[in-house]
Amino acid sequence: PSQMRRLMDSRTVDGIILIAVRENDPYLEEVEEMELPSVVIGAYRRISQMTVFCPDYEGGVASAVKFLAGIGHRRIGLLDGPPDSYKSGEDRRGFEEAIRQLDLEEVGSLTAEEFLERDGFLAFCSHFSEGKPLPTAYVVSSDHLAIGLLKATGDFGIKVPEDLSIVGFGDIPIAEHLQPPLTSIHGDLVEMGAEAARTLIQMVEGRKKIIKRVVYPMQVVERGTTAPPKA
């Protein structure tokens, strides 16, 4: 049996919160089949019999594209995470739909192995060193990836936001303290986590399964990494 199955069979836990699941995560079907109270943070399309709390990834990325278009950008790229991540799929859907609706050009999109700083750094370094075309702005799937991208652009002498605008995702606490401060997609993720915990406690104490899907809105917080493109 899997580690998850052994944990649940041990009766040492009353409930479980699953975070940052992937499309092919083997734990999900196991958890759905079990009677143990559980909730998922970071939605999963195939889940139908569990409570899910998730940011509006798709809408958040679309709002970032619209924000960039509103300040004049026409050539925009997406720096995304691993393809098997639920979030990556939602980000890609939101990005492509906004690009299509606004008749923009997708340029220089990148895929990182994970959502970490080093992955953003390496993805951009590989792309730039091969002489591939660059957009005037990137929408980035996580603030950590965006920090890696910022470091890489600095190493190559690319000025942000003069040469390249960057919008991160998540609005982590350090975002406003970076140089330049990071424009990011913000949502009340603390409240989302708290509500997920409250719901799980209700399920454990009431011995009753709760099935619902709660999507939290996201919006762009403008800071210093975005500006109109060069004329």
N, C-alpha and C positions, 0 to 999 in steps of 0.2 A: 504493500500500500504506500501511497505517497506520503510525504511529510505532513501535508495538510490533512489527509485522512487520519493519520495516526494522532495528530493533535486533537481532532474533533472526537475521535473514538475514546480518547483518554478521559473525557469528561472534566478536564481541568479548565475549560473555558465555557462561558455562558453565551457568548456571542462574538461575532467577528466583523471587522470593517476591512474591506478590501480596497486598496488604493493603487492607482496607476496600473490598471490591468491592460493587457494587450489582447489583440483579436484572437490569438491562438493560445491564450493562457489556459493550461490544462486544469487549473484549480477551479475555474468558474463553473464548469458543468458539475464538478463534484459538489461544490457548495450549494448550487441550485437543487441538487438531488437530496441534500441532507435536511434534517429538521432544525438544525441549529440556527437561531436568529442571526441574520447577517444583512449588511448593507454594503453598497458599492459607491465609492467616491471616484468620479471620473467615469462617465457613462460607457455603456457597452451595448451595442445595437441588438445583440441577440437575447439579451436578458429580458425576460417577460414576467418572471415570477419572483422578482426581488425588488427591493427599494433601491433606487439609484439617485444619487445627488451629483450633479455635474455642472461645471461652467459651460456657458454657451460658446464652445470653441469656434464653431462655424460662424456664428454671428459676430464674435469678437474679431476674428481675422478679417471678415468682410468689412467691419467698421474701420479697421486699420487701413485697408486698401482705399476705402472711400475717403478717409481723412487725407491720405497721401495724394490722391487724385485732386482733392479740394485745394491743395496748396501747389498744384501744378505738375505733379509727377505723372508721366505717361508710361514709363518703362520700369516695371516693378518686379522684383524677384521674391520668392519664398524660400527661407531657410528653415527646413522642416526636420523633424526627428525621424526615428526609424520607421519604415513603412508598416511594420506589424503593430505599431502603436495605435490605439483607438484615436488618440488626440491627433496624430498625424493625418489620419483619414478625414477627420472633421475639419482640420485646418485647410487641407487641400481642397475640400469641397467648398468651403467658404471663400477661399482665395480665387478659385477658378470661376465661381459664379459672379463674384464682384468684378473680376477682370472682364468677363464676358458682358455683363450689364453696362459697364462704363466704357466699353470698347477700348481697353488698354492693351498694352503689349507685355506679355510675360517674358522677362529676360533674366538669365543668370541664376535660375533657381537651383538650390543645393539641398542635398539630403545628408544629414549627419547620422552617425551610428547610434548616438544617444543624445540626451538633452543637456549635456554637460558643457562647461566652458571649453574644454580642450577639443570637443567635437565640433563646436562652432569655429574655433580657430583653425583646425585641420581642414575642415570642409572648404573654408574660404581660401586658405593657402594653396590647396590643391587646384582649385578652380582658377585662381589668379595666376599661378605659376605656369599654367597651360595656355595662358593668353586668351582665355575665353571672354566673351563680352560681359560687361557689367551693367546692371540696372542703375538708375539714379536713386533707388530706394529699395530696402529690404524689409519685408515683414518676417519676423523671426518667431518661431514656435515656443521659445522660452526665454526668459531674461538671462539665464545662464548661458545659453547659446549666443545670445546677443552680446554678452560680455566677452566671450571668446572672439566673436566677429569684430568687436571694437579693438581688441588687442591686435588682431591680424591686420586690420586696416592701418593701424598705427605703424606696424612694422613695415608696411609697403608704402608708407608716405601718403596714404589716402586720408584726406581730412573729413571728419564727421562734425557737422552736417554739410559742410561746404561742397564736398565732392560726392558724398553718399549719405542719405538719410537712413536711419534705423529705428524700427518700432519693435520692442520686445513684447513678451506676453507673461503676465503674472504679477507685475508690479511688486517685486520682492523688495524688502526694506532698503537694500543697498542701492536700488535703482536711482533714487533721487540724489545719492551722494557720489555717483560716478562722475568722471570728467570726460566729456560733458554728461550732465544728468540724462538718464535714459528715458525717452518717451516709451510708454508701455501700455498694454491693454490690462485694465484693472477690473477686478470683481471682488465682491465681499467673500473671499474664500475662507476667512476665519469663521464667519457666521455659517457658511456651508458645512464646515467640519463640525461645528458645535451642534447644528441641527441634525446632522447624521448621527452624532453620538446620542443626542436626546431621543431620537427615533429608535435607535438600537436598545437603549435602556427601557423604553416603553414596551418594546417587543419582549425583552427578557422578563420584565416584571409582570406584564400582562399575559404572558404565555400565548400571545396572539400574533400571527404573521401580518405584517403591514406591507402592502405593495403599492408603491407610488414612484413617480419619476419627477424630480424637481430640478429645473434648469435655472441657473443663476445668470443674470445679464452681465455683460462685459462692456466696458467703454474705454476709449483712448484717453490717457492722461498725457498731455503734451508737455515735453520738457526740451532738453537741449540737443537731442540727436536728430531732430527733424527740422527741415527748412525747405523753402522752394528750391527746385533744381536750378543749376546754372543756366543762364540764357544761351 
